[in-house]
Amino acid sequence: MDTLVFLVAAGLARGSVLALFAISLVIVWRAARVVNFAQAAMAVVGVYAGFALTAATGSYWLGVAGAVLTGALLGVLAERGPLRLVPRDNPLPGMIVAIGLVMVLQAGLAIAFGAAHRPVPAPFPQRPLSLGGVPVLSPYDLFTLATAAVVMAGLAWMFGRTSLGLQLRAAAFAPETSRLLGVRVGRMVTIGWAVSVAVAALAGLLLVPTELGLSPHAADILFVQAFAVAVIGGLDSPPGALLAGLGVGILTSLVTGYVTAAAAPLAVLGLLTAVLLVRPAGLFAAREARTA
């Protein structure tokens, strides 16, 4: 029982990061109807900027702000630059441009900082605390969960309670009607990209201290797992990404603890396959209205 409690708690901490990154993919999908295959590379650029700022100033919180702002800036530059020039009626050119962007960013990081993994210390201890003699979450895990919860609550408030959120949702789901109502759809798409990559950079920043370290490929596995989470939950559903992320985090933790770490990706793949066979749009995707 002690092992089960520890694995579930660790899965929740990992799942919160997965959910955060998956929500970033959902945001850009809802804003521009594209899957940003460069999301991981763009997030890692923000992470490098964040840790560089932390090293220069000695402040972890300035590093967090730097990572988020760098991610937002990259999102704006990518959407206003190469990705805006590709045709929207065919997703293939956008995918090719995104893959090219991945190669450019990762090569640039490797040239500037080296390709090896660089250990990154966590701002809080990572040794699990005991609750009734049972090891549960470490202070850093608690910080990760709290940060993810605050960001998700902030995004829910922004999209559900503010004028900006209303315009973002309107521009995503009915761009032509929104233009007639005075919404600047192009600007809303740019803001969606900025928010998306900023959230992804924050997720990468939270993940790196718990993995092998910082490298140009540090978020590659995170992207693959988060993309699976987004598909399982439904690419149009932020709540679905949240629930699927927590579920996949617990699943991978249990499989790693009771079987082997090598079987965890197979478990995620099996879950993804089952969901696609039963409900291709995702478990929490909204049903499309019937048209006459």
QUIDA-V859869 format. One record per helix or strand of 3 or more residues. SS is the DSSP state (H for helix, E for strand). FROM is the first residue (numbers start at 1). TO is the last residue. If there is no record, write none. Layout:
# QUIDA-V859869
SS:FROM:TO
SS:FROM:TO
This chain:
# QUIDA-V859869
H:2:32
H:39:57
H:60:80
H:82:85
H:91:113
E:128:131
E:134:138
H:139:161
H:163:173
H:175:180
H:185:208
H:220:233
H:238:258
H:261:278
